[in-house]
Amino acid sequence: MLTVKNLVEEYKRTHPESQKLHERAVKIFAADGTTHWNRVLDPFRPYITHAKGSRKWDVDGNEYIDYVMGHGALILGHSHPAVVQAVQQQMARGVHYGENHQLELEWAELIKSMMPMAERVEFFPCGQEANVMTIRLARIFTGRRKVLRFEENFHGWADELVREDSAGIVADAVNVIPFNDLNRVEQELSTREYAVLLTEAGGAHLAGQIPIDIDFARALPDLAHKYGTIWVLDEVVTGFREAPGGWQSTVGVRPDMTVLGKCVAGGLPAGAVVGRADIMEAFNPRAPLERRVIHTGTWNASPLVCSAGVAACKLYQSGEPQQKARQIADYLRQKGNKLLRDRNISGRLYGRSIVHFYLGTIDYEPADDTMPPTRDIDKIMNPAGAAVWARLGLHLFQHGIATFDGRCFILSAAHTREDIDQTIGALGDSLDSMFAEGTLGKALRAG
Ligand SMILES: Cc1ncc(COP(=O)(O)O)c(C=O)c1O
C-alpha cells in the first residue's frame, strides 16, 4: 500500500525523466513549470509523448488510461483515424491560404445541419475568444454595456469572463449572481441594463459539476427577452459532446447565440459563435459603422483546423460517438458507485459523459444517478477538498489513471469496459491507501 511517506518517493522513482523535465520547466513556466493550471500537481504531472484511443504514454514508458481527453475536446478518443487522415492530407496541401476555402464552408454547413439555431456561423481560435465576441455582438445589438453571469460558471480568463475579478477591473461592467435562482435573475434583468446573459450549458464546470436546474434553464431565454437581453449559451464543453444538437437539443432551449469549442474541431484548436442572423449581421463590413464589429484573426478557420472539424463533425452527425461515450460513462458510474457503497464511503460519481466525483455528506439519493447527492454548492466545491483531490489524482497516476484534477473523468467513445474495470480497481486501491494514510478522513466512512 502506498502511504503518505512513500507515494511521492515511489512516483518520483517511476517518473525520473518527467522529473528532469519538470525541473527544467519550473525555471521557465511561472505556473509551477506548467502551461495550464490544471496541469499543476505536487510533485509534478507526467510528461506525455504520445496517445491513442483511450490511452497515453509518458517519457518514462508509463501507460495511462486517459480521462483528461484533451480537456474534453476528444470525444472520439486520441488520434481518431478519420481525423488523422484528414489533417495529414491537409498538411500537405497547405495550412493557411490567407483566402477563402471550401473546408470552412463545409464545416459551417455541418454545424448548421446539427444545430438548427445556427442561422450564421463564425469561427475563432478558441472557445474563450468566441465567448468574448458574443459580448461584443450583444453590446452592439442592444446598445447596452453590462454583462450578467452566474457564479462558478466558467467561460475563460478574459476580463469579462474571469471567475475572480481579483483586480476589480471589470466590476462595474459585469455582475455575477447565484446560480439556479430565477427571482434573482429577473431582479437584475428588470433593470434593463444588461446586454447579455451568459450561461454554461449543463451546469457549472465541465457540463455540470454543479448541474443547472432544467426548469431554470428553460425559463432563461424568455426572461432575457422580456427585458431586452441577449441569451448566450456556452456549449464549449457540451457542444457535440452531449448530442449532435448540443445540450440545448436535450433540454429543448434555443439560445440567441451558442458558443462552441473543444469537440467542434475534433481536437484541433478552435471556437465558434453560431446564432441569430440579425445579431451576427454586425460582422457585415457594409453594416453602419456604429452597428458593426471588426472580424479578423489570423487563425480563424485555418484549413488545417477545418479539415479536422469536418472529419469530426461528420462522425458526430449520427450521434453514435456521443452515445458510446455516455454508455461507457454510465458503466463507470455504476461500478464506481457500487465500489463506494461496498466500502461505506460517503461519496458518489455523477454526470453524463463527463463523470464528476463527489465526496461529502449524502443529502439525498437522487433518482437519477447523473445528479449529485446534494444541492449544496459549497459542499460540491468545498475548497478544503482540493488537497484530497490532488492526493487522489497522484495515487491514480501511480496506478496508471490520468484524471482531470483527481475528481473528474472525461469519457470518450474510445473508452472500453476493460478500461473502466481497470480504473475501478485503481480507484478502490487508491481510496484504501488514502484511508490508511489518513489523507481521507474517517468522517467519509458512512457506516
Ligand atoms: C464552458 C467553457 N467555456 C469556455 C471555455 C474556454 O475555452 P478555450 O479554452 O477554448 O478558450 C472553457 C474551457 O475549458 C469552458 O469549459
The ligand as an SDF file (V2000), in Angstrom:
LIG
                    3D

 16 16  0  0  0  0  0  0  0  0999 V2000
  -17.5730   26.1200  -20.5760 C   0  0  0  0  0  0  0  0  0  0  0  0
  -16.2900   26.6670  -21.1260 C   0  0  0  0  0  0  0  0  0  0  0  0
  -16.3310   27.8000  -21.8290 N   0  0  0  0  0  0  0  0  0  0  0  0
  -15.2250   28.3390  -22.3690 C   0  0  0  0  0  0  0  0  0  0  0  0
  -14.0050   27.7430  -22.2060 C   0  0  0  0  0  0  0  0  0  0  0  0
  -12.7870   28.3620  -22.8020 C   0  0  0  0  0  0  0  0  0  0  0  0
  -12.4880   27.7030  -23.9880 O   0  0  0  0  0  0  0  0  0  0  0  0
  -10.9830   27.7270  -24.5550 P   0  0  0  0  0  0  0  0  0  0  0  0
  -10.1220   27.0790  -23.5400 O   0  0  0  0  0  0  0  0  0  0  0  0
  -11.0830   27.0010  -25.8670 O   0  0  0  0  0  0  0  0  0  0  0  0
  -10.6330   29.1690  -24.7720 O   0  0  0  0  0  0  0  0  0  0  0  0
  -13.9090   26.5540  -21.4920 C   0  0  0  0  0  0  0  0  0  0  0  0
  -12.6030   25.8810  -21.3160 C   0  0  0  0  0  0  0  0  0  0  0  0
  -12.4500   24.9340  -20.5880 O   0  0  0  0  0  0  0  0  0  0  0  0
  -15.0820   26.0140  -20.9240 C   0  0  0  0  0  0  0  0  0  0  0  0
  -15.0320   24.8740  -20.1820 O   0  0  0  0  0  0  0  0  0  0  0  0
  1  2  1  0
  2  3  1  0
  2 15  2  0
  3  4  2  0
  4  5  1  0
  5  6  1  0
  5 12  2  0
  6  7  1  0
  7  8  1  0
  8  9  2  0
  8 10  1  0
  8 11  1  0
 12 13  1  0
 12 15  1  0
 13 14  2  0
 15 16  1  0
M  END
$$$$
